[in-house]
Amino acid sequence: MTINFDDFLKIDVRVGTILEAQPFPEARRPAYKLWVDFGIELGVKKTSAQITKYYQIDTLPGRQVAAVVNFPIKQIGKFMSEILVLGFPDADGEVVLICIDQPVPNGGRLF
């Protein structure tokens, strides 16, 4: 399926910095709770992320991630997820985060 450029513009992908990561033992699949700072315009948003295979909880704060910030809020257990942090599956289907290889300002939009 192809989309046009206007369809692409509807997906708001921004960069943010993880401020805090906590265990999420209530999740059905192993996950962390994340709080991500998207700068002045969007502020801090929270999400859960199934990234426990490759990422230790204490190494996540300070890491920049890409996320979709304009999906509807989704309830995951007792936690409300406001964004979708982006990654790719490895050969076993485990999430590998998209890497931001140079520091960029929080809230920057993908283009």
Helices and strands as residue ranges (DSSP letters): H 5-9, E 13-23, E 32-37, H 39-42, E 44-49, G 57-59, E 64-68, E 74-76, E 79-81, E 84-85, E 87-89, E 95-97
